[in-house]
Amino acid sequence: MDYQKLANLLFPDVTLTPEDLELRYPPRDLPEGARVTRFAPSPTGFLHVGGLFGALTDVMIARASKGVAYLRIEDTDKKREIADGVSAILEGFRAFGVRFDEGVTGFGTETGDYGPYTQSRRKEIYHVVAKSLVEKGLAYPCFCTAEELTALREQQETDGAAIRGYFGKYARCRDLSMEQIEANLTAGKPWVLRFRSDGSEDRRITFDDLIRGKIEMPENIIDEVLLKSDGIPTYHFAHVCDDHFMRTTHVIRGEEWLSSVPKHIALFKACGYRVPKYVHTAQVMKLDEETGDKRKLSKRKDPEAAVSYFVETGFPKESLIEYLLTLLNSNFEDWRRANPGADAMDFPFNLKKMASSGCLFDLLKLTDVSKNVISHMDAKTVYARVAEWAKVYDPDFAAVFTADPEFSTAILNIDRDVPKPRKDVAKWDEVPQYLDYFFHEPGFDPSLLPERVSPEDARAILRAYAPIYDPAEDKDAWFARIKSMCPDLGYCPEVKVYKKEPENWKGHAGDVSTVIRLAVTGRTNTPDLCTVMQLLGRKKVLERLEKAESALRA
């Protein structure tokens, strides 16, 4: 077979050589040990939280080694692509502060010297490499129709073949003569380009996965399709070409690609390229509420599978990133305790600390993490974040919340700048209800009264407190006044004393303050009540005390 003639016949317009591409995309000038990683999604829908998990891994590994992380869009599967799918992916990354050093930055825009970073614009590169494989006798055209391929699979089933696919005696086009190939091309028959594998069923390969260790697998024997009939590459071929010429050092991807490693290694070697390091990450799982078993996060069943869910409900970007890092590296929480004020992106990420089994995404744990993150934000930051979120997702609340920024910021500052700040809010969509009594009149529910306080005693407490309320008092003076009125009402001023002799009292000062809290806010649990009342103002406080007392008379 005259492979040079065949190559020119199949690719008459290709004039560049792999050597030309090597010059166009030279090895990167990076420090010793720097890692080049890539996140390579398909624009087939929203950004999955598992995608954010993978992208964060890429960015953290590159950052920790002073390397490069880039974003490549793999859009060769046009049947699954959705309109503006790239924007959905980019918006997800922007919302949570995940930034790449190179790659696609928008619709038709990119940055970096190793592009194009969108596969559909790299056709020339794939065809140059494909032609060189034909010239070496390592690739050939296959003219099999869909019906013939179906018949091949049926024959393999009849034969009881242990391996299914296009190989060996089942590879009908593998040994076509030049004359047969020329006749098929002259007849206009569509063709795909296949890899001519030299693998054997009797041989195995070993490779090191940087999470899972040394892995042994059967050698690839399949003559994989490299280029489809429209000239577009398959994932396998594009992976090899792109990651070589973009100079990727570490291919980090989901464990579902583990079975493809033998064919990828075979292709790298056939092309004469260095095989990158492989890192196959565990899938993001959740506990199924019905079965109690772990299962993969589902786009259909689980709203939290989409990164947009966290944007819409208002989880701060820091919270989700913080939580994902606890899943990615087992020592992150220890690092956080030792570095409470540090940027999470400064965490010294370590591949060896990644788990090889599925990690469990727990919304309750995320909620706890987020409450802690928000509790350490200053009031101005929280105000700005809530205002930004509300303008998009709750315009009615945004109108009242932003009407007086100073007032709203002061509310958010209650019990914040203290050694142990409150942890009431986990996401911004909880803020409207959390602050409702500041902007709207609360109801009064007598059933929420402390069990030791009767409606009659509650009325007596409110009547006694209204005339002596002084908004100028600080917290200590305010609570001292509460305690001073307790004995005349039959309540013990000191909780400790009450616990020693409960038979002598109706209740204690905490019960009395709870009645006042319920009257003013409609709740039994709020931030510091003295400050709440000061912000509401004397007039509004007295009006609410009166309304509550009236409700108890009804």
Solvent accessible surface area in square Angstrom, and as a share of the most:
residue,aa,sasa,rsa
1,M,106,0.47
2,D,79,0.41
3,Y,74,0.28
4,Q,91,0.40
5,K,92,0.39
6,L,1,0.01
7,A,0,0.00
8,N,70,0.36
9,L,68,0.34
10,L,14,0.07
11,F,9,0.04
12,P,98,0.62
13,D,131,0.68
14,V,22,0.13
15,T,119,0.69
16,L,53,0.27
17,T,58,0.34
18,P,31,0.19
19,E,114,0.51
20,D,53,0.28
21,L,0,0.00
22,E,58,0.26
23,L,147,0.73
24,R,109,0.40
25,Y,6,0.02
26,P,62,0.39
27,P,102,0.64
28,R,38,0.14
29,D,147,0.76
30,L,60,0.30
31,P,74,0.46
32,E,179,0.80
33,G,57,0.55
34,A,14,0.11
35,R,77,0.28
36,V,3,0.02
37,T,0,0.00
38,R,8,0.03
39,F,29,0.12
40,A,21,0.17
41,P,19,0.12
42,S,44,0.28
43,P,1,0.01
44,T,31,0.18
45,G,16,0.15
46,F,76,0.31
47,L,9,0.05
48,H,33,0.15
49,V,0,0.00
50,G,24,0.23
51,G,15,0.14
52,L,0,0.00
53,F,9,0.04
54,G,14,0.13
55,A,0,0.00
56,L,0,0.00
57,T,0,0.00
58,D,1,0.00
59,V,11,0.06
60,M,1,0.01
61,I,3,0.02
62,A,1,0.01
63,R,121,0.44
64,A,57,0.44
65,S,28,0.18
66,K,152,0.64
67,G,15,0.15
68,V,17,0.10
69,A,1,0.01
70,Y,0,0.00
71,L,1,0.01
72,R,0,0.00
73,I,1,0.00
74,E,14,0.06
75,D,10,0.05
76,T,18,0.11
77,D,56,0.29
78,K,114,0.48
79,K,197,0.83
80,R,139,0.51
81,E,62,0.28
82,I,79,0.40
83,A,99,0.77
84,D,89,0.46
85,G,2,0.02
86,V,25,0.14
87,S,32,0.21
88,A,42,0.33
89,I,4,0.02
90,L,12,0.06
91,E,100,0.45
92,G,8,0.07
93,F,5,0.02
94,R,136,0.50
95,A,41,0.32
96,F,5,0.02
97,G,16,0.16
98,V,6,0.04
99,R,178,0.65
100,F,41,0.17
101,D,87,0.45
102,E,25,0.11
103,G,0,0.00
104,V,11,0.06
105,T,56,0.33
106,G,13,0.13
107,F,170,0.71
108,G,71,0.68
109,T,74,0.43
110,E,58,0.26
111,T,68,0.40
112,G,37,0.36
113,D,124,0.64
114,Y,19,0.07
115,G,15,0.14
116,P,31,0.19
117,Y,0,0.00
118,T,23,0.13
119,Q,3,0.01
120,S,42,0.27
121,R,133,0.49
122,R,2,0.01
123,K,82,0.35
124,E,92,0.41
125,I,3,0.02
126,Y,0,0.00
127,H,32,0.14
128,V,3,0.01
129,V,1,0.01
130,A,0,0.00
131,K,22,0.09
132,S,10,0.07
133,L,1,0.00
134,V,0,0.00
135,E,64,0.29
136,K,114,0.48
137,G,7,0.07
138,L,51,0.25
139,A,0,0.00
140,Y,3,0.01
141,P,0,0.00
142,C,3,0.02
143,F,16,0.07
144,C,21,0.13
145,T,69,0.40
146,A,73,0.57
147,E,129,0.58
148,E,55,0.24
149,L,45,0.22
150,T,57,0.33
151,A,54,0.42
152,L,16,0.08
153,R,131,0.48
154,E,103,0.46
155,Q,89,0.39
156,Q,0,0.00
157,E,116,0.52
158,T,111,0.64
159,D,68,0.35
160,G,55,0.53
161,A,20,0.16
162,A,104,0.80
163,I,59,0.30
164,R,129,0.47
165,G,20,0.20
166,Y,10,0.04
167,F,21,0.09
168,G,45,0.44
169,K,163,0.69
170,Y,22,0.08
171,A,9,0.07
172,R,145,0.53
173,C,11,0.07
174,R,57,0.21
175,D,122,0.63
176,L,31,0.15
177,S,44,0.28
178,M,20,0.09
179,E,121,0.54
180,Q,91,0.41
181,I,5,0.02
182,E,57,0.26
183,A,60,0.47
184,N,23,0.12
185,L,45,0.22
186,T,120,0.70
187,A,76,0.59
188,G,58,0.56
189,K,99,0.42
190,P,102,0.64
191,W,60,0.21
192,V,31,0.18
193,L,0,0.00
194,R,17,0.06
195,F,8,0.03
196,R,44,0.16
197,S,7,0.05
198,D,122,0.63
199,G,21,0.20
200,S,28,0.18
201,E,109,0.49
202,D,135,0.70
203,R,116,0.42
204,R,136,0.50
205,I,33,0.17
206,T,79,0.46
207,F,20,0.08
208,D,77,0.40
209,D,2,0.01
210,L,57,0.28
211,I,27,0.14
212,R,64,0.23
213,G,34,0.32
214,K,147,0.62
215,I,29,0.15
216,E,95,0.43
217,M,33,0.15
218,P,71,0.45
219,E,41,0.18
220,N,13,0.07
221,I,16,0.08
222,I,29,0.15
223,D,0,0.00
224,E,25,0.11
225,V,30,0.17
226,L,0,0.00
227,L,3,0.02
228,K,72,0.31
229,S,76,0.49
230,D,91,0.47
231,G,13,0.12
232,I,33,0.17
233,P,1,0.01
234,T,23,0.13
235,Y,49,0.19
236,H,31,0.14
237,F,0,0.00
238,A,0,0.00
239,H,0,0.00
240,V,0,0.00
241,C,0,0.00
242,D,0,0.00
243,D,2,0.01
244,H,24,0.11
245,F,0,0.00
246,M,0,0.00
247,R,40,0.15
248,T,12,0.07
249,T,49,0.28
250,H,17,0.08
251,V,0,0.00
252,I,9,0.04
253,R,20,0.07
254,G,21,0.20
255,E,51,0.23
256,E,102,0.46
257,W,78,0.27
258,L,40,0.20
259,S,80,0.52
260,S,11,0.07
261,V,0,0.00
262,P,11,0.07
263,K,39,0.17
264,H,0,0.00
265,I,15,0.08
266,A,26,0.20
267,L,1,0.00
268,F,1,0.00
269,K,138,0.58
270,A,19,0.15
271,C,13,0.08
272,G,66,0.63
273,Y,20,0.08
274,R,213,0.78
275,V,45,0.26
276,P,15,0.09
277,K,102,0.43
278,Y,4,0.02
279,V,0,0.00
280,H,0,0.00
281,T,8,0.04
282,A,8,0.06
283,Q,46,0.20
284,V,9,0.05
285,M,34,0.15
286,K,31,0.13
287,L,90,0.45
288,D,19,0.10
289,E,167,0.75
290,E,165,0.74
291,T,91,0.53
292,G,49,0.48
293,D,89,0.46
294,K,108,0.46
295,R,53,0.19
296,K,108,0.46
297,L,4,0.02
298,S,27,0.18
299,K,114,0.48
300,R,201,0.73
301,K,110,0.47
302,D,5,0.03
303,P,88,0.55
304,E,8,0.03
305,A,0,0.00
306,A,13,0.10
307,V,1,0.01
308,S,49,0.32
309,Y,46,0.18
310,F,0,0.00
311,V,48,0.28
312,E,86,0.39
313,T,23,0.13
314,G,3,0.02
315,F,9,0.04
316,P,3,0.02
317,K,72,0.30
318,E,60,0.27
319,S,0,0.00
320,L,0,0.00
321,I,11,0.05
322,E,19,0.08
323,Y,3,0.01
324,L,0,0.00
325,L,0,0.00
326,T,25,0.14
327,L,35,0.17
328,L,2,0.01
329,N,1,0.00
330,S,89,0.58
331,N,47,0.24
332,F,1,0.01
333,E,71,0.32
334,D,83,0.43
335,W,39,0.14
336,R,44,0.16
337,R,170,0.62
338,A,79,0.61
339,N,51,0.26
340,P,108,0.68
341,G,78,0.75
342,A,36,0.28
343,D,81,0.42
344,A,13,0.10
345,M,28,0.12
346,D,81,0.42
347,F,4,0.02
348,P,78,0.49
349,F,15,0.06
350,N,59,0.30
351,L,8,0.04
352,K,175,0.74
353,K,87,0.37
354,M,17,0.08
355,A,56,0.44
356,S,53,0.34
357,S,76,0.49
358,G,22,0.21
359,C,16,0.10
360,L,54,0.27
361,F,8,0.03
362,D,55,0.29
363,L,56,0.28
364,L,140,0.70
365,K,75,0.32
366,L,0,0.00
367,T,31,0.18
368,D,87,0.45
369,V,20,0.12
370,S,0,0.00
371,K,59,0.25
372,N,59,0.30
373,V,24,0.14
374,I,5,0.03
375,S,5,0.03
376,H,129,0.58
377,M,22,0.10
378,D,85,0.44
379,A,8,0.06
380,K,158,0.67
381,T,44,0.26
382,V,3,0.01
383,Y,34,0.13
384,A,56,0.43
385,R,52,0.19
386,V,0,0.00
387,A,8,0.07
388,E,118,0.53
389,W,24,0.08
390,A,0,0.00
391,K,133,0.56
392,V,102,0.58
393,Y,92,0.35
394,D,40,0.20
395,P,86,0.54
396,D,118,0.61
397,F,16,0.07
398,A,7,0.05
399,A,65,0.51
400,V,54,0.31
401,F,0,0.00
402,T,39,0.23
403,A,83,0.64
404,D,71,0.37
405,P,66,0.42
406,E,144,0.65
407,F,49,0.21
408,S,0,0.00
409,T,26,0.15
410,A,35,0.27
411,I,5,0.03
412,L,12,0.06
413,N,71,0.37
414,I,16,0.08
415,D,31,0.16
416,R,42,0.15
417,D,128,0.67
418,V,61,0.35
419,P,136,0.85
420,K,183,0.78
421,P,17,0.11
422,R,75,0.27
423,K,101,0.43
424,D,50,0.26
425,V,16,0.09
426,A,0,0.00
427,K,36,0.15
428,W,12,0.04
429,D,53,0.27
430,E,54,0.24
431,V,2,0.01
432,P,27,0.17
433,Q,124,0.55
434,Y,48,0.18
435,L,3,0.02
436,D,53,0.28
437,Y,5,0.02
438,F,7,0.03
439,F,44,0.18
440,H,94,0.42
441,E,89,0.40
442,P,33,0.21
443,G,61,0.59
444,F,39,0.16
445,D,64,0.33
446,P,60,0.38
447,S,92,0.59
448,L,80,0.40
449,L,19,0.10
450,P,23,0.15
451,E,166,0.74
452,R,92,0.33
453,V,8,0.05
454,S,44,0.28
455,P,64,0.40
456,E,117,0.53
457,D,25,0.13
458,A,0,0.00
459,R,65,0.24
460,A,27,0.21
461,I,0,0.00
462,L,3,0.01
463,R,121,0.44
464,A,38,0.30
465,Y,1,0.00
466,A,28,0.22
467,P,102,0.64
468,I,57,0.29
469,Y,7,0.03
470,D,52,0.27
471,P,44,0.28
472,A,91,0.71
473,E,22,0.10
474,D,89,0.46
475,K,98,0.41
476,D,118,0.61
477,A,42,0.33
478,W,18,0.06
479,F,74,0.31
480,A,52,0.41
481,R,81,0.29
482,I,0,0.00
483,K,54,0.23
484,S,79,0.51
485,M,16,0.07
486,C,0,0.00
487,P,67,0.42
488,D,138,0.72
489,L,31,0.15
490,G,23,0.22
491,Y,1,0.00
492,C,1,0.01
493,P,33,0.21
494,E,79,0.35
495,V,57,0.33
496,K,163,0.69
497,V,59,0.34
498,Y,25,0.09
499,K,148,0.63
500,K,171,0.72
501,E,59,0.26
502,P,61,0.38
503,E,136,0.61
504,N,95,0.49
505,W,71,0.25
506,K,97,0.41
507,G,0,0.00
508,H,25,0.11
509,A,1,0.01
510,G,22,0.22
511,D,7,0.04
512,V,0,0.00
513,S,10,0.07
514,T,29,0.17
515,V,0,0.00
516,I,0,0.00
517,R,42,0.15
518,L,0,0.00
519,A,6,0.04
520,V,0,0.00
521,T,1,0.01
522,G,17,0.17
523,R,51,0.19
524,T,62,0.36
525,N,104,0.53
526,T,8,0.04
527,P,9,0.06
528,D,31,0.16
529,L,2,0.01
530,C,5,0.03
531,T,35,0.20
532,V,0,0.00
533,M,0,0.00
534,Q,72,0.32
535,L,49,0.24
536,L,18,0.09
537,G,26,0.25
538,R,106,0.39
539,K,156,0.66
540,K,70,0.30
541,V,0,0.00
542,L,49,0.24
543,E,74,0.33
544,R,6,0.02
545,L,3,0.02
546,E,94,0.42
547,K,117,0.49
548,A,2,0.01
549,E,11,0.05
550,S,39,0.25
551,A,43,0.34
552,L,20,0.10
553,R,126,0.46
554,A,124,0.96
